[in-house]
Amino acid sequence: MHSTEFLAGLYRTMYTIRVFETRCVKLYRQGAIRGYLHPYFGQEAIAAGVCAALRPQDYIVSTHRGHGHCIARGGDLKRMVAEITGRQAGCCKGRGGSMHIADLETGNLGANGIVGAGVPIGVGAAMGAWIRGEDRVAAVFTSDGAANNGVFAEGLNLAASLRLPFILILENNQYAVSTPIEQSTAEPELFRRGLGYGVLSERIDGNDVLAVYRKTAEAVRACTQGSGPVLIEAVTYRQGGHHVNDPGQYMPKERLEYYRSRDPLRIAKEILLARVGANEEALARIEAEVDREMDEAVDFALHSPEPSVEAFLAEAAAY
Ligand SMILES: Cc1ncc(C[n+]2csc(CCOP(=O)(O)OP(=O)(O)O)c2C)c(N)n1
């Protein structure tokens, strides 16, 4: 049985991600964010559950849909909004933007615009830890589309054959842009890919934050005991289009409605209220605090200067 504080912490993380994404969409519409923006609506339980089970020394590697991972790992909201709005105060000095946020202070080795590219990065990080004899695992977030890329197979095979401390979290949100999973593979139960490489692999409900937390905690234990990598297929649903400008009209309304009724925040709230006796006011207080933090982060970012060309050139010259 988990404490109310612990569960409330998970809810707080998920609510923060939801509010962050909502504000980012708004900032995008106002022209404050340029380029692409891939919201994480509906997948919040995965980032929150995984990161709650990791230890401070562990690494994460993120994806193009990566704001939630960065937040759940403890990323600073002010520096994150500054990064996404292209400001000097951003965690990558405003030069990375939404798809290239990295935050080494929290062990976040970075988001990536190349689908599947996080897998070999994470295998490399796990291999480095293994060679140096460090007690660390590398947890890599990846996606259903990435499972059809060559690097996914190569990375998993290498991690398995060296028994690396590597956890692959496959967020199966059932779409790669507009292609539903059933059309891109003859085996939509993606955890089976891991079994073929001798990797301990399981499929879980990615909208249930406790299921995600428990399975990741087990995976961390297994990895640190030397039993090699673990693949967790977390089944979820992308609540909306592929990116901020995609209305997602190809997504069947009934399916979207079904998954909205199983919204991860709603499930977490139900657990808190019905099972551990948290009260509505306490949750409302958490939400109000997060809303305030978010207002401050946006205000901070929008009042921060853009990166200077001179500073960039000076740094480049020093290399
Ligand atoms: C190697 C590679 N191929 C294609 C693309 C173009 N692309 C960007 S996102 C995406 C779909 C990704 O779907 P999925 O991997 O399931 O992740 P999701 O967007 O659902 O989180 C594609 C094909 C890319 N960025 N990188």
The ligand as an SDF file (V2000), in Angstrom:
LIG
                    3D

 26 27  0  0  0  0  0  0  0  0999 V2000
   13.8500    7.9300  -38.3740 C   0  0  0  0  0  0  0  0  0  0  0  0
   12.6590    8.8020  -38.5770 C   0  0  0  0  0  0  0  0  0  0  0  0
   11.7320    8.4540  -39.4850 N   0  0  0  0  0  0  0  0  0  0  0  0
   10.6410    9.2360  -39.6760 C   0  0  0  0  0  0  0  0  0  0  0  0
   10.4870   10.3970  -38.9830 C   0  0  0  0  0  0  0  0  0  0  0  0
    9.2510   11.2800  -39.1880 C   0  0  0  0  0  0  0  0  0  0  0  0
    8.3770   11.1060  -38.0460 N   0  0  0  0  0  0  0  0  0  0  0  0
    8.3380   11.9810  -37.0480 C   0  0  0  0  0  0  0  0  0  0  0  0
    7.3060   11.5000  -35.8140 S   0  0  0  0  0  0  0  0  0  0  0  0
    6.8850   10.1040  -36.6400 C   0  0  0  0  0  0  0  0  0  0  0  0
    5.8870    9.1130  -36.0940 C   0  0  0  0  0  0  0  0  0  0  0  0
    6.2590    8.6900  -34.7800 C   0  0  0  0  0  0  0  0  0  0  0  0
    5.3020    7.7920  -34.2640 O   0  0  0  0  0  0  0  0  0  0  0  0
    5.6860    7.0110  -32.9920 P   0  0  0  0  0  0  0  0  0  0  0  0
    7.0980    6.5420  -33.1400 O   0  0  0  0  0  0  0  0  0  0  0  0
    4.6790    5.9720  -32.7320 O   0  0  0  0  0  0  0  0  0  0  0  0
    5.6990    8.1100  -31.8500 O   0  0  0  0  0  0  0  0  0  0  0  0
    4.5040    9.0600  -31.4140 P   0  0  0  0  0  0  0  0  0  0  0  0
    4.5600   10.2500  -32.3200 O   0  0  0  0  0  0  0  0  0  0  0  0
    3.2550    8.2950  -31.5440 O   0  0  0  0  0  0  0  0  0  0  0  0
    4.8100    9.4380  -30.0150 O   0  0  0  0  0  0  0  0  0  0  0  0
    7.5390   10.0310  -37.8550 C   0  0  0  0  0  0  0  0  0  0  0  0
    7.3870    8.9110  -38.8030 C   0  0  0  0  0  0  0  0  0  0  0  0
   11.4960   10.7370  -38.0610 C   0  0  0  0  0  0  0  0  0  0  0  0
   11.4090   11.8510  -37.3210 N   0  0  0  0  0  0  0  0  0  0  0  0
   12.5620    9.9320  -37.8550 N   0  0  0  0  0  0  0  0  0  0  0  0
  1  2  1  0
  2  3  1  0
  2 26  2  0
  3  4  2  0
  4  5  1  0
  5  6  1  0
  5 24  2  0
  6  7  1  0
  7  8  2  0
  7 22  1  0
  8  9  1  0
  9 10  1  0
 10 11  1  0
 10 22  2  0
 11 12  1  0
 12 13  1  0
 13 14  1  0
 14 15  2  0
 14 16  1  0
 14 17  1  0
 17 18  1  0
 18 19  2  0
 18 20  1  0
 18 21  1  0
 22 23  1  0
 24 25  1  0
 24 26  1  0
M  CHG  1   7   1
M  END
$$$$
